Amino acid sequence: MAAQTTYWKVLTRRKVLPNEGAESDTKLNRVLGLFDLTALGVGSTLGAGVYVLAGQIARDQAGPSVMLSFAIAALASLLAGICYAEFGARVPKAGSAYVYSYVCIGEFAAFVIGWNLMLEYIIGTASVCRGISLYLDTLINDTLKHTFAEIAPINVSFLGSYFDFFACGLVIVFGVALAFGVETSALANNFCTSLNIFILSFVIIFGAIKANFANWSIDPQAINATTTATGNIGAGGFFPFGFAGTLKGAATCFFGFVGFDCIATTGEEVRNPRRNIPRSILLSLLIIFLCYFGVSTVLTLMVPYYEQDPNAPLPFAFKQVGWTFAMWIVAIGGLIGLLASLFGALFPLPRVMYSMADDGLLFRFLGKISPRFRVPVNGSICAAIFTALMAGLFDLQQLVSLLSIGTLLAYSVVAISITILRYMESADSADCESGNQPLTENSMLTSSGTKVTAKAVLLQLFNIKHLSTPNSLSTRIVGTLITVFCLLSLFIGLIFKEAYDALLENQLWVLVLLPILVLLAILTLVMICVQPREPVIKTFRVPIVPLLPAISVFINIYLMLQLDVMTWIRFGIWMLIGLSIYFFYGLPNSLRQLKRQRNGWQKLKYSNSF
């Protein structure tokens, strides 16, 4: 029983960070300011999305209403961004959602999130490189594709049709550059991102000159689809595929905002992180939304939605209106924007690896800091090599199918962690904290030593005694209620996904079940609301907790339900590899560390008895 308790303590123990929100000591070099962070967030996001995604969604899913799709996706991303902003101010450490979940939930959950963040950044970087290769190939008549297919063809069903040497080499070049100097790399990223914003401003301003509002009210009966249309016309008008198409487009657009969370991985390399991290996250999301909204608007006004080019829509649109010079400006700008996106995608990966290795959950050599460059050189080079192989072996579609699941899971955990943190017992009185406090063997005792009874739990569910300060019981109740809310969100999402037709047909079972689940979810949030909260702190805080984090969690769960079965199978394989590393390497390290901490506490207790 004692061994089981010890393992449980390791899996659920939380990390305490001293001087919350302050610039604590770090081995990394604090060189990044507000402009650098904002450029990193904007550059990592405004890549393939703005130069490719807008045209694809307009043609196949939303039509001219793609601008509303981006607005809806921006709102969903803003909810996640606000949660990241609070944690970035309160926990200015490298590691992003990995560190946040370690502080609020526990070690095992932190490893799962960190491992999925690695998946997100590996796949994100590889997909950006493959996207750059395809974008360039479109401009040079598929020269790279034909050459590589002759040199290194691949005849494996789950891999690409050829090895992409260009994408592979691009990752290695950028990875080595990042490994030997953040400051110089940040200057290059600032330049590329600024130029990218200039190009997109050029697109919006000069595209508006060629705007034709008739493209928003197209009559499909007046179009000769056999000679003119290259895509599905649908019902025409502003919503050619209905509002459902706009929502479907929003689910796709959501992934166009993936990347801003890389700002949160820079906590140990930022000057004044308490102020700069929240500001840069919110500012970058605003800039990203304005660019997406403006580009998608002029794109559908310049060229009918059904004639959009899915691979390079912006150069194609200017070519269609007869501005060849503008076509080449936008084409070159697209390459620069994709390069900036590559920097932002590759930058966070070694920081997450460094944070996990520093905690002993990954191999220690990955967290070794170069004394000269003050960056995790080993982690950067290993990340670049592994990502380069992924970029060379897999095609873009296979890579993108894996990108979303790690991102959505990380967003959900950050939102959950914000709620737990708001209602969590302070570290001074916590009974399960490693490092500074003793570990109580009886998990059914509160921090004050009071035995937990069913009556006490029922009273605390609605805070009948008007407790004003969180204790271990209220903290556990909030954690349980959040778990219940996530399960209810899963069931509600499944109804909308699998029983949508039954809902439209007003079938009795769904009309009864859905309101019950919604009412239970609302009741769960009410019970969380009445629990005692932490004292107000001066750093940036998420407003309207737990409502905003709960909405974010529901949206993320619903979007995860849209993923296909093969994505979940690939995700399961990745998790199997990660859990093997944790249980055979990370967990033994944690047990040894826990034993040393217990022995130290017992010696302290013995010395104090005299």
N, C-alpha and C positions, 0 to 999 in steps of 0.2 A: 504493500500500500504506500509505503514511503517512497519507493522508486517511482510509482505512478504519479504521486504528488510532485516529485522533483521534475519529472518530464513535463507535467502540466505547467509548472511554474516557469520552466524555460520557454515553452511554446507561447505562453501568454504574458510573459514579463514585458514591461514597458521601459522605454529609455527616458531618463531625466536629462534635460539639457539645461545647464546653469545659465543664469542671466538671460532669460528668454527675451528675444527681440534685440539683444545687443550684439555688437561686433565682437564675438568671442574669439579666442585664439584659434588660428587656422594655419595649416601647413601650406595652403594655397596662396596665390598672390592676388591681393585685392586691387584690381586695376580697372574694373568695369564701372562706368557711371550710368546715369539715367539714359542718355542718348545711346550708349552702347547696348544696354539691355533692350531698349525699345527697338533698335535696329535688328537685334538678334531675334526678337519675337516676330517682328514683321517679316524679316528676311526668311525665316524658317517656314513661314506660313504662305506667303505670297509667291508661290512657285508654280508647280504644276496645276494647282487649283485655279488660279486666276487666268492662266494662259491656255488651259485645256478644259477644265471642268465646266466652266460656264457654257461653252458651246455644246458639250455633250448633253448636259441637263436640259438646255433650251430645246435641242432637237428631239430628244427621246422621251422626256418626262414632263416638263412644265411649260414649254413654249415661252412666250413673253413674260409669264408670271414667274420666271426664274429669279427675277429681282426680289419677289416676295419670299421665294424659297431661301434665298440668302439671308433675308431679314429674320425669318423664323430660326434658321440655323444659328445666326448671330446671337439671338436671344438665349438659345440653349447653351451656346458656348460662353456667354457672359455669366450665366449662373455658375458654371464650372470655374471660370476665370476669377470670380469674386472669392470663391472658396480658396483657390490657389493663392490669391493676393493676401488673405489673412494669414495663412500658414507661412507664406514667404516672409512676412514681417515678423511673425512670432518665432519661427524656427529657421533662422538664416544659416542653414547648413546645406552642403552638397547632397544630392540624392532625391530631391523633389518628393513625390508621393511616398517613396520608400521610407524616408525619415518621418514623414507626417504620420503614417500608419504605425511606425515603430513607437512613436511617442504616445499615441492614443489607443491603439488596439492591442498590439503585441508583436512578438518577434516572428512567429510563423506567418501571420498575415503580412507583415512587412516584407518577408522574403518572397512571398507569392507576388506581391505588388512589384517589388524590385525586379524580379525575374520577368514579369510581364512588361515592365518599362523597358527592359533590355530588348525584348521582342519588338516592342513598338519602335524603338529608335533604330534597331538593326534593319527591320523591314522598311521603315520610313526612309532611311538613307539609301538603301538598295533600290527602292522604287523611284526615288528622285533621280538617281544616277541612270537608271534604265529609261526614265522619262526624258532626261537630257539627251540620251543617245537616240531615242526615237524622234524627238523634236528636231535635232540636228539632221537626222537621216531624212526627214520629210523635206528639209530645205535643199538637200544635195541628192535627191532622187534615189534614196535607199542604197547608196553606195556602201555604207558600213554593213548593212544587213547582208547584201550579196557577197561582200568580201569575207565576212566572218563565217557565213554559211558554207563557203568553199573551204576555208582554212580549218575550222573547228566545228563541224556539225555534231549535234547531239540527238541521238535517237532513243531517248528515254521519255516515257509518256508524262511523268510528273515534273519534268524539267523543261527549259526552253528549247527551241529548235537549234540554237547555236550558242557558243560561248561568246559573250559580249566583252571583248578585250578593252574597248573604250570605257564602258561603265566600270569595269573592274579597276583599270588604271586610274580613273578619276578619283575613286574612293581612296586609293593608296596615297595619291598625291596630297589630297586634302587632309587625310589622317595624319600623315607625317608633318604637314604644316602646323596642324593643331597641337601635335605632340611637342613641338619645340617653340612655343610662344603664343600665349593667349592674346597678349596686347597687340602684337603685329597682325595676327589673324583677325582680331576684332576691328582693326583699322580697315583691312581689306573688305570685311563684311559690311562695315558702315558705308564704304564707297559703293559697293555693289547694290546695297539696299537703297541708298539715296538715288542712284541712277535708275533703279527699278521703279521707285515711286515717281520719278520724273517721266519715265516712259509711260506709265499707267495714266498719269495726268495728261500726257499728250494724247493718249487713246481716248480718254473721256472728253477732252475739250474739242479735238478735231473730229472725233466720231460724232459729237453732237451737231456739228456743222452739216454732216451728211445724214442726219436723222430723217426718217420718213415714218410719221405716225400711222400711216396706212398699214404698216407691217404689224400693228397691234390689233387690227380689226380685219383680218384676212377672211374672205369667204371661200371655203373649200370648193364650192360648186363652180367658182369662177377660175379655178386653177386646173390646168391640164396636168394631172399628176404623172402621166406617162412621159412627158417631155421636160417638165420644169422641176418638179419636186424630187429631191434626193432623200427625203426622210418622210416620216409619217405626219400627215397634215392634221389628223384628228378632227375636232369639231370647229377649228378655226377660232378667231377672236383672241382675247387676252388669256383665256383659260382653255386652250384647245384640248387638253386632256382632263379637264375638270379640276376642281379644287383638290381632289384626291391626288392628282398628278403633281400639284404644287407641293403637297405634303410629302409625297414620295421623293420629289426633288430636294426637299428640305433635309430629308434623312441622308441623302447623298452629299448635299452641300455641307452638312455638319462636319464631314471629314475634311472638307476644304479648310476648316479652321484649326485642324490638328497641327500642333507645332508651337503654339504660344507657351505651352507648359514647360518648354525648354528653359525659360527664364527662371523657373523655380529651382533648376538644378545648379544655378550659379551662386547660391547663397553664400559660399565661402570665398567668392572672387569679386564681390560687389562692395563698393564704397557706400556706407550708410544704407545697409539692406532694409532696415525698418521702413525707410521712406521710399527708396528707389524701386524695390521689387513690386509693391502694390501699384505704384503709379505706372511703371512700365508695362505691367500686365494689362491694366485697363486701357492705357493709351494705345498699346499695340492692337488690342481688339477693336478699338474705335477706328484706327487707321485701316485695319484689314477689312472691316465691314464697309467703310466708305469706298474702298477700292473695288471690292466685289460688287457692291450695289451699283456703283457708277459704270463699271465695265459691262456688267450684264445688261444694264439698261440700254447703253448705246449700241451694244452688239446686236440686240434684237430689233433696234430701230434702224440700223444700217442694212441688215440682211434678214429676210424672213427666217423664222425659227427653223423651218423644215429644210432650209438650204445650208445650215451651219456645218462647217468642217469640224469633225469630232477630234482631230489630232492637233490642228493649229488654227483655231477659229479666228483669232485676231488678225494675223497676216492675210488670211483668206478674205475677211470682211473688207479690209482696205483695198485688196486686189479687185474685189467685186465692184467697188464704187469708183475704181479707176485711179486710185492714188498709189502707184507703184512705189514711189519713194517712201511713203509712210509704211508700206508693207515691210520693207527691209529694215526700217528703224524699229518697228515693233518686233520683227523676227530676231534681231540682234538683242533687243531689250529682253525678249523672252529667255534667251540663253543666259543673259546676265542674272535675271531674276531666278532662274533655276539653279545657278551656281550659288547664289546667296541662300537659297533654300537648302542646298546641299550642306553648306556650312552650319546652318541652324539645326539640321537633322543629325549631323555627325557630332556636334559639340557636346550634347548632354550625355551620350552613352558612356564614355569613360568616367564621367563624374558619378554616375549611378554605380558603376562597377567599383570605383574608388571607395564610395561610402559603404557599400556592402562588404568589400574586402577589409576595410578598416575595422568593421564590426566583427570580422572573423567568419562571416557567412559565405564568402567567396574566397578563392585562393589568395593568399596574402600578397603575392608578387604583383597582382593586378592593382593593388592600392599603393604601391611604392611611388613616392613623390621624388622627382628629380630635384636635387638641391640647387642646381643652376637655373632651371627653367620654372621650378615650382608648379609643375603640372604632373598629373599621373601619366608618365611617358609609356610605361609598360602597358597599362590599360588602353591608352590611345592607339598604340600600334597593334595590339591584339584585336581590338574592336575594328580597326580599319581593315586588317587582313581578313577576318571572318566576314565582315560586311561586303568586302570586295568579291569574295567567292559567291556570296548570295546574289550580288548584282550581276555577276557574270553567268551564273547557271540558270536563274529563274527569269521568266518573262514578266512583264509589268503586271498583267492581270493576276498571275499567281501570287505576286508579292502584295498587291493591294488587298486581296481577299483576307490576308492575315493582319493587316495594319490596324483595323478598327477595333478588334476585340481587346487588345491590350490597353488601348487608349480609353475605351469606355469603362473598363474595369477600374483603371486608375482614377478616372474622374469620379466614379461612384464611391470609391474608398475615401477619396479626399473629402467629398461631401459628407459621408458618414462620420469621418474623423472630426470634422468641424462641429457636428452636433454633439459627439461624445465629449470633445474638449470643452464645449460651453457648459456642460453639466457634470464635468469630471471632478472628483475629489482632488484637492491640492496635493502636490508631491510631499508636503511636509507631514501629512497625516495618512498617506497611502500605505496600504499594508502589503502590497505585492510588488514593490519597486526594487529593482536590482541596483546594487552599487551603494546607495546611501541608507537604505532602510532594511530592517530585518524582514524575513519572509515568514509569515504566519502559516503554520501547518494546517490549521483548521479553516477551510475556505468558507465555513458557514458563520464566521465571526465578523463583525464590522471592525473598523479600525479602532474603535473605542473599546472593543472586547465584548460588545453586546451580542448575544445569540440571536440569529435571525429566525423568526417564526412566520408562519403563514399569515397570522394577523398583522404582523409588522409590515409584511409585503403589501397586503391589501390596503392598509392605511396609507402607505407611502405611494401607492399607485396614483392616488389623487391628492397626495400631500396634505392629509387631513390635519396634521399637527403643525402645518405652516412652517416647515423647516426652511431656514434661510441659507444655510451653508451646505454644500454637497458633502455627503459621506459615502462610504463604500457601498452601502445598500442602494442609495439613490443612483449612484453611478452604474451599478449592475442593472438596475431596473431600466435605466435609459438605454444601455447596451442591448438588453433583451427586447425592448420596445422597438428599437431601430431594426433589429433582426426581423421582428414580426412585420414591420412596415415594408421591408424589402421583399418578404415572401408575399404579402398582399399585392404589392406592385407587380410582382412576377405573375400572379394569377390574373390580375386585371389586364396586364399586357397580353397574356395568352388569350384572353377572351377577345380583345380587339384584333388579335392576329388570326386566331383560328375560328372564331365564331362571329366574325363581322357580318357575314350574310344572315346568320340567325338573328343578329341584332337589328339589321335592316328589315327583316321579315316579322319583327315584333314577337318572336317566339317566347313563350311564357318563362321557360327555365332561365333564359339569359336575362330577361327583364327582372326576374327576382334575384338571381345570383349577383349580377353586377352592382345594383344599389347596395346590397348587403356588404360586399367587399369594399365599396367606396366608403360606406359609413364606418366600417371597422378601421379603415385606414385613417379617416378623420379623427375617430376616437383615439387611436394610437398617438397621433400627433398632439391631441389635446392633453393626454396623459404625460407626454414628454414636456409640453409647455409648462405644466404646473410644478415640475420638479425644480428644486433649488439650483441656482446658477452660480457660476464663478463670479468673483468681483470684477467690476469693469476695469479694463486695462487701457493704456493709452495708445496701443498700436491699432492698425486698421482692423476693423471687425466686420464680419458679414452681417447685414441687417436682416431682420425678420427671421431669425432662427427659431424653430427648425423648419419653417415653411419653405424658404428658398432652397436649402440643401435637399429637402424632401422632393421638391419638384425636379431638381437636377437628377436625383437618384432614379426617379420614375422614368424620366426621359431616357436616361442612359440604359436602363434595363429594357425599355421598349425597343430601343435601337439595337441592342444586343440580340433580341429575339428575332430581328430581321435577318440575321446572318444565316448562311446556309450550313448544311450538315457537315460538308467537307471542311469548312473553316473551323468548326468545333472539333473535328477529328485531328486536324493539324495542331490546333491549340492544345489538345489533350496530349499529343506526342511531346510538344515543347514542355508542358508542365511535368510530364513523367521524367524527362531529363533533369529539370530543375529540382524536383523533389528528391531525386537520387543524390544530387550534389548536396542538398541540405541535410538529409538524414545520415549520409555517410561522411560528410565533412563539417558542415555548419553546426549541426546539433552536438556532436562530440566536443567541438570547440566551446560551445555555449555551456555545456555541462561542466567542463573544466573551469571555465570562468566563474560559474555559479558556485562551485565548490571552494574556489579561492576566496570569493566574496564572503561566503558563510564562515569560513575559518577566520577571516579577518574580523568579522563582526563578533564572533564568539571570543576571540582574544581581547577585543575592545571591551566586551561585557565583563570578562574576567578581571581585567585591569581596573575597571570602574567599580567593581565590588569591593576593592580595597580603599 
